Amino acid sequence: MKIFLDDSHCREQLYPFTYTRHVADIRVGILTIREKWEQLVGDNVSTVLETSDAAQLYIPANIIPSLQNFRIVIQAAKDKLTILEGNEIRKLNHPWHIFQFNDWAIRRDFELVTRNRESQPISQTNRCTNPENIFIETGAVVEHCILNASIGPIYISSDAIVMEGNMVRGPFCLGEKSILKMGSRIYGATTIGPHCVAGGEIKNSILMGYSNKAHDGYLGDSVIGEWCNLGAGTSNSNVKNTGTDVQYYIDDSMQPLNAGNKAGLLMGDYSRAAINTSFNTGTVIGVCCNIFGQSQPEKFVSNFSWGTERYELDKAFRDIENWKKMKNQLLLETEKNQLQQLYILTK
């Protein structure tokens, strides 16, 4: 039976990340939701409705699957039952759930991706705690670091580099061909997706892929989309001075929503921040924004913002192409078309 991951009911709830991706392609834990399903069922899953296939099984795309819950979810979908949270079921109902569930998701993914596999030997130049909870894939380089997996697992993907002097506390994942720069301080639960460059102090945050937070500065309880860049010294607040709950504005037409007492930066794809940018608690940056200026950014910045002005689309394309060249990638026509449609819809 072919699985169809349906995001029609939850897409708008997960802006700004679902302006440019299906909910199934959100990274939480080590893998994206789609990648988890494909590993669990041993087959491709679809996010395109094939109306001619009567045997297609509808599953809400915001459910985070795991070894512990996927059979329960599949059976409930077959029986056309509402799948409720609890009993190992986690759903992404808001974008801040990505960092709030990341600890749980890394642990479940670690069990999934390491089963029946052996880690590469850990170099003796490292200082390790609970090394049986550390997995290093082929081609990864990890030397002269402190790796503490006593609190949660540490997973280093293929061809990733952990430079000397890093202090890493799990749960943690470093994606394929990503780099953790010298002397970084990484707290769980943090995911650095594939082809990223990370550094400084990072806690309970996700970089989805192809993004950079390469220098000193603090990133905490935050989610950064793909093809983003945080300039040197950029930091975010994740706790209000009053200690009260943080509120997010996910869309300028929506009411503020409470996210708990720890909530940082949510940044959509293709957005960038100048050096020494200071983001307030509970800030949302839309897709394809260039954040700069002498004042602190607003707590909600609309898609295609250039400072306080509107980004010209041709200039936005040119700048994205420049950033993609740095990672030997091209801006695809499908991406251009998607961004053009979003540009028209953005006020």
N, C-alpha and C positions, 0 to 999 in steps of 0.2 A: 504493500500500500504506500503510495507516494504521499510524503508529508508536505503540506502547504502551510507556511508561517504567515499568518495574517496580522497586519499591523493597522488595519483600517479603524479599529476602535481606540488605538492608543498613540497614534503617530503625533497628533497635535500636543499631547501631554508631555512629549519628550523633546520639544524644541529647546535649544537651537540645533541639537545634533541630528534630528530627523528632517531638517530642511534639505539635507544633502545625502541622506542614507536611509535605507530601510531599517526599521527597529532591529531586525535580525542581524544587522551588521554593526551594532554597537558592541564595543569591547568592554567586557566586565569580567574581572579575573584574568586568566591567561589568554583565553580565546574569545572570539566574538560569539554571540548567541548562535549564529548559523554554524560556525565551526564546531561548537559543542555538539549540536544535533547531528552533524555529519559524522563525527567520531563515535557518537553513541549508537547510531543506527547503521553505520557502515555504508552509507549511501548518500548521494546528494539530496539536499532538500530544496524546495522551490519557494520563491517569494513572488512568483508570477502565477496567477490563477489560470489553470488549464481547464476551461469550462467543459471540455469534451471528456475529461477524465472523471468518471463518476466515483472512482475508488479513492479520490483524493481525500486526505485526512486533514481537517482544519485544526490548527493549533495556534493559540494566541502568541504572537511573536515576542511579547514582552516577558514571557515566562523564561526564567533562567534554568536550563536543564542540567541535570547532574546524574551520576551513576545511581544515586539514591532515589531520584524522583522521576526519571524519564518514562519508566514503564507505567507509573501511576498516571502521568499526564497523558500518555498515549491511550490508555484504557478509558480514561475519562472523556477524551476527545471522541473515541469510538462510540461511547455510550451517550454522547452529546450532553454531558454534564458540565455545569459551571465548575471551573477549576479554581478553588479558593486557596488563599495563602495559608501558610502553616504546614506542619508535617513535611518539612523539607521543601516547600514550594516558596519561591521568591519571585515577585513580579516587579518589573520596572514601571512604576506608575508615574514617577516624576524623575527629571534628570538628575537630581541629587541622590536618588537611590543608587545611581551608578557607583558613587564613592561610598555610600553607606553600606552597600552589599558587597563591596570589593573584597573584604577580608573573607567572608563566607565563600565567595566565588573562587578566589585564588586557591583556597584549601580544596574545594571540590574539583577544580580543574587539575590541580597537582596530582591528585589521586587518579584522575582520568588519563592524563597524558604520560604518566610515568609507569603505569601498570605494564608488567611484563617487559620492562626495559631497564637497562643499567646505565647509570651516570658515567661520564668520563671521570677518570681519577682527578681528585682535587689536588692542585699543586701544593707542595709542602711549604711554599713561601707564605701561604695564607694561615690565618688564625681562625679556626672554625669551632663553633659550638653546635652540637647535635648534627654532625655531618651526614648522618643517614637521612636527614630531611633536606638535603641540598642536592639538586640535580643539575648537572652541567652537560649540555649537548655537545656533539662533535663540532670542532672548529672554534668553540668559544675560548677566550683567553681571560683568565682570572688570576692575577698575581699580586702578592703583597697587600692583601686586604683582610679586613675583619668581617667574617660572615657569621651572624648569630641566628640560627634557625631554631632556637629553643622555644620561641613564641609562635612561630609559623614557618612554613616551608619557603625555600628560596629556589627559584627556577631561572636558569640562565640559558637562553636559546642559542641556536647554532650561529656561529660567526659573530656573536656579540663580544664586546670588549669591556671588561671592568678594569679600569686603570688602577694603578697602585695608590694606596692610601685611602681607599673607600671603606666606609663603615656602613654595613647593610644589616638591617634587622627585619626579619620576615614578619608576615608574609610579603613576598616580593617576587616580581617577574620582570626580567629584562628581555625584550623581544629580539627577534632575529635581526642581525646586523646593526644592532643599536650599540651606543657607546655611553658608558657611565664615566664621566671625567674625574680626574684626580681629586682626592680629598672630599668627595661628596658624603653627605650624611643622609641616609635613606631610612625612613621609618615605615613599618607596615601600616596599613596595607596599601602598597604602591605597585602600580603596573606601568612600566615603560614599554609601549608597543613597539612594533618593528620599525627599523630605520629611523630611530630617534637619537637625539643627543641630549643627555641629561646631566645636570650638575647642581651644586649648591645643596640646599636643605629641602627635602621633599617628604611629605607625610600624607598617607592615606589619599593618594591622588592617582589619576589615570591620564596618561598621554596616549591617545588612541593609535597613533602611527604617523611617521614622517614629520614629526614636530620636534622643536628644539626648546629646551629650557637649560641652556648649556653653561650658565654662569651662576655666581652667587646670588642669593635672594631666596625667599621662602615661598614655597607652594604647598598649601595644606588644604585638605578636604575639598578638592577641586577636580574638575574634569576639563581636559584640553582636547579639542578635536584634532583632525588631521591637517597637516600643512600649516601649522601655527608656529610662531616664533615669539618667545619672551626675551626681550633685550636684557643685557647685563644689569643686575641690581633690581630687577623687577620682583615685587613681592605682593602677596595678598594677605588680607586679614581673614581669619576664619571664625573669630569669636568677637562679639560685641563687648564694648567696655562695660555695659550694664549687665552682661551675662544672660540677657533675655534671648528668646528665640529669634532666629534670623529669618527674614522674609525675602523671597525671590519674586521678581517680576519676569515671567517667562516670555510674555508677549505684551506689547504696549496696550493691548485691548483687554488684558486679563487682570483680575484682582490679584494682589500679592498673596503668596502662599507660604505658610510656615514650613521650615525645613529642619527644625531642631536647633539646638544651641551651638552647633558647630557646622558652618557652611561657608565655603569659599567661592572660588571663581569658576564659572561655567563659560567656556569659550568655544564658539562654533568654528567650523572648518575655515581654513584660509585666512585667519585673522592673526594680527601681529601687534606687539606692544613695544614702544620705544624703551631705551634704557631708563632704569630707575622709575618705571611706572609703578604707582601704588594703587592697588585695587582694594576697594572697600569690601567689607563683609557682604556676602550674598550678591555679588555682581554677576550679571549676565551680559556677555558680549556676543553679538550675532555673527553671522557668516560674513566673511570677507570684509573685515574692519581693519583699519589702520589707526591704532591708538597712540596719540602723541599730544603734546601741549603742556603748559605749565600747571594746569589744574588737575585735580584727581578726576578720573573718569566717572561718569554717571553710573548709577547702579544698574541701569538698563541702557544698552547701546544697540541701536537697531542695525539690521543687516546693511552692508555696503556703506558704512560710515567712514569718512576720511577726516580724522580730527572731528571738527564740528560741522563738516560739510558732507555732501553725498559723493561717494566714490564714482567717478566716471567708469563705465563698464569696460571700455577699451583699455584704460589704464589699469583697472583691476586685473584683466586678463594678462596684460604685459607683466605686471608684478608677480602674479602667480607663476607664470612661465619662468621668470628669473629664479624664483625660489625652487621650482621643480628641477631646473637645470643643475642646481647644486647637489641634487641627489640622483642625477642621471635619469630623470623622468620627464615626460612631456605632458602638457595640458591637453587632454583628449577632447574631441568634438562633443562626446556625450556629456562631459563635465561642463563645457561651455554652454551647451544647450540648457542644461539643468540650472546653471547660474543665471543665464539670461531670463529664463522663466521666473526664477525667484526675484530677480531684479525688477521685473515688471510688476510683480505682486507686492513688492516692498514699497511702502509709502515714502 
